[in-house]
Amino acid sequence: MPRTFFRKYAFLAILILVLAGSTGSLLRFALVYGMPAGWGEIRNVVHAHSHTMFGWTILALMALIWHHLPGLTGRKLPRGVRWQMAATFIFSLLQLPAFWPNGYKSTTIGSAQLPLGAMSAGFAGLTWFWFMGLYVRMVHGVKERALALRLWNWAAILLFLASLGAMAEPALLAMKIENPFVKHLFLHLFLDLFTSGWLLLALFGAIWARLGEKDVTPGRWLPVASLALFIIPTFLLGMPPDMLTPAMYWLAALANLVVAAFVALYLWQFWRNWGVLPRLVRFGMLGLVVQIGAAVMMFVPAVWQWGVGALRIFYLHDMLLVWASSALMGLLIAQFGNETRRRWMEGLWMLGVGLMWLALLAGGFAPWLPLSGRTFLAIAAWASVIIVLAAVMALTLFWPWNEKRSLGK
């Protein structure tokens, strides 16, 4: 597959990020000043923003995985990859207008009542299954499995489990099941296994694939299967505390602590190769350091019960923005971008993400701080503008897709 193909999808993934970030910026300002009349309801726009963010991360990761797989397996990419990537982009993009009007509720189109949000999410999820099928077809029977490949194998398993949770949402709507425990169970099966499972292992794999190109050899003792298996029960920690029994909490909290220890082992290996890693990848690892600290603190039941409510938004942004989006941006630029023009973009990105991170963290502690929660919301809103500007600048690093044209040849 030509390099131009991957530059194109890096560009398209970041384009989705720009749209998701712009939607998130609108939400931030709406929380401070109110949503402009006729622009939709905040709850529905939140759905549009979050699903589009998932679309950016998964399209970017797919581009990186497909790029590295031929070198790791000695095989050509399956023929369906072009169609699968095109479908993933289209349905990831369509989730923004599909969720915006009514969220998961039905929208009137002529004489029909259609749940456009649930439908778009379902079609996007089907492209994930398509990706997993092509991936299994390509790696099946490969004997020499590098660390990156083993990480992606388990990441695909976690993506499969998360996808089942995602597909359950429209299914529960269709079956009119309103049981709160069941709804939260499947919601967090998707949300937490996607962010803390699929994204974590797939990004670790992408980083090791990049380091492998730099002749860096990983330690043989790094856990893969055990890391994935311990991740699975941690999704329970995202559920409302009153829905979990003590046994369920302690199972998830203990598993989360083991996961934190395993992640620390990876971070130690990355630290030993710090100078080889792209700058935004190094910056994104600050988010993982926070997650390790949070795993220790959540081992105290009272802290977990408070944090599930007060710091839930902070947690999601720490994983999806600080860690995953920063690391993905760094890998895409290092792998396919025009690195000579990246410094201003990276500086702006780190400034905006850093301000957002601090504002959301402080917002959770607002009752004990001298500044009001509204002040921190305003800081987060203006930080989101900086992030969007940085993402727009990143688009120029991949355009035009044909590098000969970009170099003026």
C-alpha positions as CSV (number, residue, x, y, z in Angstrom):
1,M,0.0,0.0,0.0
2,P,1.6,3.4,-1.0
3,R,2.5,5.9,1.7
4,T,0.1,8.3,0.1
5,F,-2.8,6.1,1.2
6,F,-1.8,6.4,4.9
7,R,-1.1,10.1,4.6
8,K,-4.6,10.5,3.3
9,Y,-6.2,8.6,6.2
10,A,-4.0,10.5,8.7
11,F,-5.4,13.7,7.3
12,L,-9.0,12.4,7.3
13,A,-8.7,11.1,10.9
14,I,-7.4,14.5,12.0
15,L,-10.2,16.2,10.1
16,I,-12.7,14.2,12.2
17,L,-10.7,15.4,15.3
18,V,-11.1,19.0,14.2
19,L,-14.9,18.5,13.9
20,A,-15.1,16.6,17.2
21,G,-12.9,19.3,18.9
22,S,-15.0,22.1,17.5
23,T,-18.1,20.4,18.8
24,G,-16.5,20.0,22.2
25,S,-15.5,23.7,22.2
26,L,-19.1,24.6,21.5
27,L,-20.1,22.5,24.5
28,R,-17.5,24.1,26.7
29,F,-18.8,27.6,25.9
30,A,-22.4,26.5,26.2
31,L,-21.7,25.3,29.8
32,V,-20.5,28.8,30.7
33,Y,-22.7,31.0,28.6
34,G,-25.6,28.8,27.5
35,M,-26.2,27.0,24.2
36,P,-27.2,29.4,21.4
37,A,-30.8,29.2,20.4
38,G,-31.5,26.6,17.7
39,W,-28.1,25.0,18.1
40,G,-29.5,21.8,19.8
41,E,-29.6,20.4,23.2
42,I,-26.4,20.0,25.2
43,R,-27.1,16.3,25.9
44,N,-27.5,15.4,22.3
45,V,-24.4,17.4,21.3
46,V,-22.4,15.6,24.0
47,H,-23.3,12.3,22.2
48,A,-22.2,13.7,18.8
49,H,-18.9,14.9,20.3
50,S,-18.0,11.7,22.1
51,H,-18.9,9.4,19.3
52,T,-16.9,11.5,16.8
53,M,-13.9,11.4,19.2
54,F,-14.1,7.7,19.2
55,G,-14.1,7.8,15.3
56,W,-10.9,9.9,15.2
57,T,-9.0,7.6,17.5
58,I,-10.1,4.3,15.8
59,L,-9.4,5.6,12.3
60,A,-6.0,6.9,13.2
61,L,-5.1,3.6,14.9
62,M,-6.3,1.5,12.0
63,A,-4.1,3.6,9.7
64,L,-1.1,2.9,11.9
65,I,-1.8,-0.8,12.3
66,W,-2.3,-1.4,8.6
67,H,0.9,0.5,7.8
68,H,3.0,-1.6,10.1
69,L,1.4,-5.1,9.6
70,P,3.1,-6.0,6.3
71,G,6.5,-5.5,7.9
72,L,5.6,-7.5,11.0
73,T,3.9,-10.4,9.2
74,G,5.7,-10.5,5.8
75,R,2.3,-10.5,4.1
76,K,0.4,-8.1,1.9
77,L,-2.6,-6.2,3.2
78,P,-6.0,-7.9,2.4
79,R,-7.8,-6.4,-0.6
80,G,-10.7,-5.2,1.5
81,V,-8.6,-2.7,3.5
82,R,-9.3,0.2,1.1
83,W,-13.0,-0.3,1.3
84,Q,-13.0,-0.9,5.1
85,M,-11.0,2.3,5.8
86,A,-13.3,4.3,3.5
87,A,-16.4,2.9,5.3
88,T,-14.9,3.6,8.7
89,F,-14.2,7.2,7.8
90,I,-17.7,7.8,6.3
91,F,-19.6,6.3,9.2
92,S,-17.3,7.9,11.8
93,L,-18.0,11.2,10.2
94,L,-21.7,10.7,9.9
95,Q,-22.1,10.2,13.6
96,L,-21.7,14.0,14.1
97,P,-24.9,15.1,12.2
98,A,-26.7,11.9,13.1
99,F,-26.5,12.4,16.9
100,W,-26.7,16.2,16.9
101,P,-30.5,16.7,16.4
102,N,-31.9,14.1,18.9
103,G,-29.1,12.0,20.3
104,Y,-30.3,8.4,20.6
105,K,-34.0,9.4,20.1
106,S,-35.8,9.1,16.9
107,T,-35.8,11.9,14.2
108,T,-38.7,12.5,11.9
109,I,-37.9,12.1,8.2
110,G,-41.0,12.4,6.1
111,S,-43.4,9.9,7.6
112,A,-40.7,7.8,9.2
113,Q,-39.3,7.9,12.7
114,L,-35.6,6.9,12.6
115,P,-33.1,6.7,15.5
116,L,-30.3,8.2,13.3
117,G,-27.8,8.3,16.2
118,A,-28.2,4.7,17.1
119,M,-28.2,3.7,13.4
120,S,-25.0,5.6,12.6
121,A,-23.3,4.1,15.7
122,G,-24.4,0.7,14.6
123,F,-23.0,1.1,11.1
124,A,-19.8,2.5,12.5
125,G,-19.5,-0.5,14.8
126,L,-20.0,-2.9,11.8
127,T,-16.9,-1.4,10.2
128,W,-15.0,-2.2,13.4
129,F,-16.0,-5.8,13.0
130,W,-15.0,-5.6,9.4
131,F,-11.5,-4.4,10.5
132,M,-11.3,-7.2,13.0
133,G,-12.1,-9.8,10.4
134,L,-9.5,-8.5,8.0
135,Y,-7.0,-8.3,10.8
136,V,-7.5,-11.9,11.9
137,R,-7.3,-13.0,8.3
138,M,-3.9,-11.3,7.9
139,V,-2.2,-12.4,11.2
140,H,-3.6,-16.0,11.4
141,G,-0.8,-18.5,11.3
142,V,2.0,-16.0,11.8
143,K,4.6,-17.7,13.9
144,E,7.1,-15.0,14.7
145,R,5.0,-12.5,16.6
146,A,6.7,-9.3,17.7
147,L,5.6,-7.5,20.8
148,A,3.6,-5.0,18.7
149,L,1.7,-7.8,17.0
150,R,0.9,-9.6,20.3
151,L,-0.4,-6.3,21.7
152,W,-2.6,-5.7,18.7
153,N,-4.0,-9.3,18.9
154,W,-5.2,-8.7,22.4
155,A,-6.3,-5.1,21.6
156,A,-8.5,-6.6,18.9
157,I,-10.1,-9.0,21.5
158,L,-10.8,-6.0,23.8
159,L,-12.2,-4.0,20.8
160,F,-14.5,-7.0,20.1
161,L,-15.8,-7.0,23.7
162,A,-16.2,-3.2,23.7
163,S,-18.1,-3.4,20.4
164,L,-20.6,-5.8,21.9
165,G,-21.3,-3.2,24.5
166,A,-21.7,-0.5,21.8
167,M,-24.0,-2.6,19.7
168,A,-26.1,-3.4,22.8
169,E,-27.2,0.3,23.1
170,P,-29.4,0.3,20.0
171,A,-30.5,-3.3,20.7
172,L,-31.7,-2.3,24.2
173,L,-33.6,0.7,22.7
174,A,-35.2,-1.6,20.1
175,M,-36.2,-4.1,22.8
176,K,-37.4,-1.3,25.1
177,I,-35.3,-2.6,28.0
178,E,-35.0,0.1,30.7
179,N,-33.2,-1.8,33.4
180,P,-30.6,0.7,34.8
181,F,-28.1,-2.0,35.8
182,V,-28.2,-3.6,32.3
183,K,-27.9,-0.3,30.5
184,H,-24.9,0.9,32.7
185,L,-23.3,-2.5,32.4
186,F,-23.2,-2.4,28.6
187,L,-22.4,1.3,28.5
188,H,-19.3,0.9,30.5
189,L,-18.4,-2.4,28.9
190,F,-18.1,-0.3,25.7
191,L,-16.8,3.0,27.1
192,D,-14.2,1.7,29.5
193,L,-12.9,-1.3,27.5
194,F,-12.6,1.0,24.5
195,T,-10.6,3.7,26.3
196,S,-8.7,1.7,28.9
197,G,-8.5,-1.5,26.9
198,W,-8.4,-1.2,23.1
199,L,-6.8,2.2,23.0
200,L,-4.2,1.3,25.6
201,L,-3.0,-1.9,24.0
202,A,-3.3,-0.7,20.4
203,L,-1.3,2.4,21.2
204,F,1.3,0.4,23.0
205,G,1.6,-1.8,19.9
206,A,1.9,1.3,17.6
207,I,4.6,2.7,19.8
208,W,6.6,-0.5,19.8
209,A,6.2,-0.8,16.1
210,R,7.6,2.6,15.7
211,L,10.5,1.8,18.1
212,G,11.2,-1.4,16.2
213,E,11.9,0.8,13.1
214,K,14.5,2.5,15.3
215,D,16.1,-0.9,16.2
216,V,14.9,-0.8,19.8
217,T,14.4,-4.2,21.3
218,P,11.7,-4.5,24.0
219,G,12.2,-6.5,27.2
220,R,10.8,-10.1,27.0
221,W,9.2,-9.7,30.4
222,L,6.6,-7.1,29.3
223,P,3.1,-8.5,30.0
224,V,0.6,-8.7,27.2
225,A,-2.1,-11.4,27.8
226,S,-2.1,-10.8,31.5
227,L,-2.4,-7.1,31.0
228,A,-5.4,-7.6,28.7
229,L,-7.1,-10.1,31.0
230,F,-6.8,-7.9,34.1
231,I,-8.2,-4.9,32.1
232,I,-11.5,-6.7,31.4
233,P,-13.1,-6.4,34.9
234,T,-12.0,-2.8,35.5
235,F,-14.9,-1.5,33.5
236,L,-17.1,-2.1,36.6
237,L,-15.3,0.9,38.3
238,G,-17.0,3.2,35.9
239,M,-20.5,2.2,37.0
240,P,-22.6,4.0,39.6
241,P,-21.4,2.9,43.1
242,D,-24.9,2.0,44.3
243,M,-25.1,-0.7,41.5
244,L,-22.0,-2.7,42.5
245,T,-21.8,-5.2,45.3
246,P,-18.7,-5.1,47.5
247,A,-17.3,-8.2,45.8
248,M,-17.7,-6.6,42.4
249,Y,-15.9,-3.4,43.5
250,W,-13.0,-5.2,45.1
251,L,-12.5,-7.5,42.1
252,A,-12.4,-4.5,39.8
253,A,-10.2,-2.3,42.1
254,L,-7.7,-5.1,42.6
255,A,-7.6,-5.8,38.8
256,N,-7.1,-2.1,38.2
257,L,-4.2,-1.9,40.6
258,V,-2.5,-4.8,38.8
259,V,-3.1,-3.1,35.4
260,A,-1.5,0.1,36.8
261,A,1.6,-1.9,37.8
262,F,1.8,-3.5,34.4
263,V,1.4,0.0,32.7
264,A,4.2,1.2,34.9
265,L,6.5,-1.5,33.5
266,Y,5.8,-0.3,30.0
267,L,6.4,3.3,31.0
268,W,9.8,2.3,32.4
269,Q,10.7,0.7,29.1
270,F,9.6,3.8,27.2
271,W,11.6,6.0,29.6
272,R,14.7,4.0,28.7
273,N,14.1,5.0,25.1
274,W,12.8,8.5,25.8
275,G,14.8,10.3,23.2
276,V,13.6,8.1,20.3
277,L,9.9,8.7,21.0
278,P,8.0,11.6,19.3
279,R,7.5,14.6,21.5
280,L,3.7,14.3,21.6
281,V,3.9,10.6,22.6
282,R,6.1,11.6,25.5
283,F,3.7,14.3,26.5
284,G,0.7,11.9,26.3
285,M,2.3,9.6,28.7
286,L,1.6,12.1,31.5
287,G,-2.0,10.9,31.2
288,L,-0.9,7.4,32.0
289,V,1.0,8.5,35.0
290,V,-2.2,10.1,36.3
291,Q,-4.1,6.8,35.6
292,I,-1.5,4.9,37.7
293,G,-2.0,7.3,40.6
294,A,-5.8,7.1,40.2
295,A,-5.7,3.3,40.4
296,V,-3.9,3.5,43.7
297,M,-6.4,6.1,45.1
298,M,-9.4,4.2,43.8
299,F,-8.4,1.3,46.1
300,V,-10.0,3.3,48.8
301,P,-13.8,2.9,48.4
302,A,-14.7,6.4,49.6
303,V,-12.3,8.0,47.1
304,W,-13.7,5.8,44.3
305,Q,-17.3,6.7,45.1
306,W,-16.4,10.4,45.1
307,G,-14.3,10.3,42.0
308,V,-16.8,8.4,39.8
309,G,-19.0,11.5,40.0
310,A,-16.7,14.5,40.5
311,L,-13.8,13.4,38.2
312,R,-15.5,11.3,35.5
313,I,-15.2,13.9,32.8
314,F,-11.6,14.6,33.8
315,Y,-10.9,10.8,33.6
316,L,-12.3,10.5,30.1
317,H,-10.3,13.5,28.9
318,D,-7.2,12.3,30.5
319,M,-7.5,9.0,28.6
320,L,-9.0,10.2,25.3
321,L,-7.3,13.6,24.9
322,V,-4.1,13.8,27.0
323,W,-3.0,10.2,26.4
324,A,-4.6,8.7,23.3
325,S,-5.0,11.8,21.1
326,S,-1.6,13.2,22.0
327,A,0.2,9.9,21.4
328,L,-1.8,9.3,18.1
329,M,-1.0,12.8,16.8
330,G,2.7,12.3,17.6
331,L,2.8,8.9,15.9
332,L,0.9,10.1,12.8
333,I,3.2,13.1,12.4
334,A,6.4,11.0,12.9
335,Q,5.2,8.3,10.5
336,F,3.5,10.2,7.7
337,G,3.7,13.9,8.3
338,N,6.0,16.8,7.3
339,E,8.0,17.0,10.5
340,T,9.8,20.2,9.4
341,R,6.6,22.2,10.1
342,R,5.5,20.5,13.3
343,R,7.0,22.4,16.2
344,W,4.5,25.3,16.4
345,M,1.7,22.9,16.1
346,E,3.0,20.6,18.9
347,G,3.6,23.6,21.2
348,L,0.1,24.9,20.7
349,W,-1.3,21.4,21.2
350,M,0.5,20.9,24.5
351,L,-0.5,24.3,25.7
352,G,-4.2,23.7,24.9
353,V,-4.4,20.2,26.2
354,G,-2.4,21.1,29.4
355,L,-4.8,24.0,30.2
356,M,-7.8,21.8,29.5
357,W,-6.4,19.0,31.8
358,L,-5.7,21.4,34.6
359,A,-9.1,23.1,34.3
360,L,-11.0,19.9,34.4
361,L,-9.0,18.6,37.3
362,A,-9.5,21.8,39.3
363,G,-13.2,21.7,38.5
364,G,-13.5,18.4,40.4
365,F,-12.0,20.1,43.4
366,A,-13.9,23.4,43.0
367,P,-15.9,23.1,46.2
368,W,-12.6,23.4,48.2
369,L,-10.9,26.0,46.0
370,P,-11.2,29.8,46.1
371,L,-12.3,30.1,42.5
372,S,-15.8,29.1,41.3
373,G,-16.5,26.1,39.1
374,R,-17.6,28.5,36.4
375,T,-14.1,30.0,36.2
376,F,-12.6,26.6,35.5
377,L,-15.3,25.9,32.9
378,A,-14.3,29.2,31.1
379,I,-10.6,28.2,31.2
380,A,-11.5,24.8,29.7
381,A,-13.6,26.5,27.0
382,W,-10.8,28.8,25.8
383,A,-8.3,25.9,26.1
384,S,-10.5,23.9,23.7
385,V,-10.1,26.7,21.1
386,I,-6.3,26.3,21.3
387,I,-6.6,22.6,20.8
388,V,-8.8,23.0,17.7
389,L,-6.3,25.5,16.2
390,A,-3.5,23.1,16.8
391,A,-5.5,20.3,15.1
392,V,-6.2,22.5,12.1
393,M,-2.4,23.2,11.9
394,A,-1.8,19.5,12.0
395,L,-3.9,19.0,8.9
396,T,-1.3,21.1,6.9
397,L,1.3,18.5,7.9
398,F,-0.4,15.9,5.7
399,W,-1.6,18.0,2.8
400,P,-1.2,17.5,-0.1
401,W,-1.4,13.7,0.3
402,N,1.1,13.3,-2.5
403,E,4.4,14.1,-0.9
404,K,6.1,15.0,-4.3
405,R,3.5,17.8,-4.7
406,S,4.0,18.9,-1.1
407,L,7.8,19.2,-1.7
408,G,7.2,21.1,-5.0
409,K,8.6,18.4,-7.2
